[in-house]
């Protein structure tokens, strides 16, 4: 399949990528994730200091703790959980992803209105 790509024009290659539903969905999901993460990283310190009046040292201390522990725990717990379910390609893993995504969406939906 990869050897077939050499004979395609750039336009045909881009069309093949754009019509790959899995690639497009993963790209959109990661873009949304990075948008939220970057927004939190950029705005949260200022928001906590200016709006909520929390001491800067306390803000940065808890921010650093959160930034270091959240990804580590996420990878460790997620890796353990998905390995226990049979790996990332198992049917149970896909079901768990759907459930977690639905819960996260339901929790996040009211946030802009608060």
MODELLER restraints for C-alpha pairs under 7 A, 6 or more apart:
rsr = mdl.restraints
at = mdl.atoms
rsr.add(forms.Gaussian(group=physical.xy_distance, feature=features.Distance(at['CA:18:A'], at['CA:24:A']), mean=6.62, stdev=0.5))
rsr.add(forms.Gaussian(group=physical.xy_distance, feature=features.Distance(at['CA:45:A'], at['CA:59:A']), mean=6.59, stdev=0.5))
rsr.add(forms.Gaussian(group=physical.xy_distance, feature=features.Distance(at['CA:48:A'], at['CA:54:A']), mean=5.86, stdev=0.5))
rsr.add(forms.Gaussian(group=physical.xy_distance, feature=features.Distance(at['CA:49:A'], at['CA:55:A']), mean=6.53, stdev=0.5))
rsr.add(forms.Gaussian(group=physical.xy_distance, feature=features.Distance(at['CA:49:A'], at['CA:56:A']), mean=6.32, stdev=0.5))
rsr.add(forms.Gaussian(group=physical.xy_distance, feature=features.Distance(at['CA:82:A'], at['CA:88:A']), mean=5.96, stdev=0.5))
rsr.add(forms.Gaussian(group=physical.xy_distance, feature=features.Distance(at['CA:82:A'], at['CA:93:A']), mean=6.00, stdev=0.5))
rsr.add(forms.Gaussian(group=physical.xy_distance, feature=features.Distance(at['CA:85:A'], at['CA:92:A']), mean=6.02, stdev=0.5))
rsr.add(forms.Gaussian(group=physical.xy_distance, feature=features.Distance(at['CA:85:A'], at['CA:93:A']), mean=6.05, stdev=0.5))
rsr.add(forms.Gaussian(group=physical.xy_distance, feature=features.Distance(at['CA:87:A'], at['CA:93:A']), mean=6.94, stdev=0.5))
